Amino acid sequence: ISTARPAGVCRRRGKMMQELVNDVKQWQPWARWQPWALVVVLLALFLHTETLTMTSILLSFGSFTAIVHILFRLPLRKFGTAKHIYSAPEGAPVDADAVIIGAGVVGSALATALAKQGRRVIVMERSLAEPNRIVGELLQPGGVNKLHDLGLTSCLKDIGASQTSGYVVLNKGKVVSLDYPLAVEDGAFKKGERVFGVSFHHGRFVQQLRAAAAATEGVTLEQGTVTNLIKEKNEAGEMCVVGVECKTGGELRSIHAPLVISCDGHYSKFRKELVQTAPQATSSFAGIILDDVQLEEHDRGHVIIGAKNPILAYPITSTQVRVLVDIQHPMPKDMKHYMQEHVAPHLPVSIRERFEEALENKQIRSMPCSKLHPECSQMAGLVLIGDSLNMRHPLTGGGMTVGLSDAVLLRDVLAKLPTFHDQGLVQDTIHEFHRKRIAHAACINVLAQSLYRVFSEYDVSSPHFFPMMDAMRDACFGYFEAGERFVAGPIGLLSGLITSPWTLILHFCLVAVFAFGRTLRPNPNPSGLWQCMQIFWSAATLITPLMYKENVLTFISIQW
């Protein structure tokens, strides 16, 4: 970290920045000598140990440790160093402490949280009419906990919401039920109590959050379209965001604030200011609502694998069921025929008839299943959060849980700041936000993307094809059948209650080992060993890039 202070640099860095500097300085010498120390120790073990197996294990572990520390020192600096430490333009007009673009789930919740800290917040939403979406209808138990932290659990009332106690997974006629775990501490759930998720109509939930925000002192909720960001040069000559230009009621006006938070979702207009990568989608969800029907286990989400594409069916009220079908691009021209041929035969009998009726009478709606890995590039005065920052495949229903977790974390780190006018402290705080969000976001994101790839079938000619994925799919289902002792970890990750990347890595490896055992039994042979090698290669090729892009390896390196 450079100690030089060029002209215009804010000299008041504060206690938070000093602690960050000390942490990195303490870590860097450790990173330099640890890999070489490991090599020396492992060579000594190799010379004095007769058990080759133990030496191999230690050598593998030591090599992994060394590689993590050597290769990922640069990402650590990326997350551990503030790039902007300049003061805001002097004399800039101020209409609020923060402007939030978008009043969806995350924007509304964050506005309420900041206002409770005594901040003045203006929220601009393009349309305050009730949204009508086919996703964002299941809030995992971890998301319910975060809603409790924000004091907004009342927003789940009076919207016809339905509690979910877990999942049912169906695979080629076999069925396994997965329960959510017990609460380990008091929060939205009492310690020792079985946690639950909540499913609902997305629009009704958003309207409740907007009403709660509008009723909070310090929040101004307005309908209008933000057209541009207002940028000015600070003391050091760098461009920084000092407000927004918006169109309300046919009139153009400017709103000035030292912090602009972009929560404008999947199709974010201002993502390009900080993120170079565009969202990628190789498939879409096609959805339809079934009326006056219940699943056999109506308090559980149903995941159907073994068909051409993963299928979801879950309650959104006591008498309505949402069916979502993942369809790879390009989308079929005759959607109705596709659903009748490839989806209806795989649905549970309890909803199959209603599904066929709905195909005749209702419109099938679709939405792209996009993924966007997080980037922490920054421009002073601007923050991305929610889907504008990070997206994952909606198969596991983790989007709102990640978004609400981000809102709680951003609220907590910003609580340290008396005002948002000191760009140096604000940027340090945003770097802290990006570092700390890795744990809760990466676990859900990597799990969602990896499960989607395992549960999906691709043609051999597809660039997304992996050999032996059918073996991994069957092994994953068999792992679910092994009982709660094995399933507790994956379900804890899925529900947002466990935020340890170590747990994610452990269970992914155990599923791979489980696949090895199923392949080699009952008679190991060279063909089985070759299949195991293919499984290992496919599993590693699948999860390693995801872990890297979601900064899991950086997180591990920081912890070690």
Protein Blocks (a to p, Z undefined) as FASTA:
>chain_A
ZZbdcehiafblojmlmmmmmmmmmmmmmmmmmmmmmmmmmmmmmmmpcblklmmmmmmm
mmmmmmmmmmmmmmmmmmmccfblcdcdehiacfbfbdcehjafklmmmmmmmmmnopac
ddddfblcdcddfehkaccfklmmmmmmnopmmmmgonlpacdfbdcddeehiacddddd
ddfbdcfbcghiacddddddfklmmmmmmmmmmmpghiacdddddfbdcddddfkopacd
fbdcddeehiacddddfbdcdfebjmlcklmmmmmbdcddfbdcdddddehiacfblmbc
cddehiabdcddddfbfkbccddddddddddfblmlmmmmmmmmmpcfklmmmmmmmmmm
mccdddddddddddfbdcehiacehjlloccdfklopmmmmmmmmmmmmmmmmmmpmblk
lmmlmmmmmmmmmmmmmmmmmmmmmmmmmmmmmmpccdfklmkbcehklmmmmmmmmmmm
nojklmmmmmmmmnopaccfklmmmmmmmmmmmmmmmmmpmbdcfklmmmmmmmmmmmmm
mmmmmmmmnommmmmmmmZZ
